[in-house]
Amino acid sequence: MLTAAALAAPVFTAFAAGEAPKAAKPDLVKGEALYTAVCAACHGADGNSAIAANPKLSAQHPEYLVKQLHEFKSGKRNNAVMKGFASALSDDDMRNISYWVASKPIKPGFAKDKELVALGERIYRGGIADRQIAACAGCHSPNGAGIPAQYPRLSGQHADYTVAQLNMFRDGSRANSTQMTQVAAKLNDKEIRAVSDYIAGLR
C-alpha cells in the first residue's frame, strides 16, 4: 500500500500543480504500419501525394495533423471520406500516424502559372491592405513553414488542394478555422488561384 501511495504521489502533485500528465511517446513503427494500411493509397507511400486533390502530409506539423483527424472524426471538419477513416482511429493511432508522416521529407512543388505568381507573392507576403486582407506569411511564415501546433506548413502543397480549401473556407463548407474563413471571404477566384500557385513553389 505504501509503495502504491508513493508511486501515485508524483502524479497527484502534477495534477495539483495544474499540469497534465505527459502523453506517451509516439510509436513510429505502429504509425508507419497504420499509415501504410489506411492512408498511403490517397496520400502517397511517404506522405507526398501524387494526386493534386489530396494534400501532401509529409513534413506537416504533427500536432496540426492530429487536430485535423480529431475534427474529421467529430464532424467539425466536414469530409465524408476522412470521417470514415478517422472514426476508426484511436487517439494513439492518430498520434502515431501523424508523427510518422511528419518525419518524412516533403518533395518540393512548383508554381506553374507565370501570369499569376507575382500576384500570389504579393498577397502571400504583403496581403491586400485596402481590403484588410492579412499577409499569409504572418501566420504561415515567409517560407511557408508555418508555426508548429498553430499554423500548418504550406510550402510545396498542391495548388489544386489549396484552391479547394480556400474555396471551402470562403463558402463556409469548411468551418474549422475562423481566421481562414475571414481571410478567404475577402479573396476572389483569381487571387485564390494566384496565392495557391505561389504556395506550391515555396520552399
Secondary structure, 3 states (H helix, E strand, C coil): CHHHHHHHHHHHHHHHCCCCCCCCCCCHHHHHHHHHHHCHHHHCCCCCCCCCCCCCCCCCCHHHHHHHHHHHHHCCCCCHHHHHHHHCCCHHHHHHHHHHHHCCCCCCCCCCCHHHHHHHHHHHHHCEHHHCECCCHHHHCCCCCCECCCECCCCCCCHHHHHHHHHHHHHCCCCCCHHHHHHHCCCCHHHHHHHHHHHHHCC
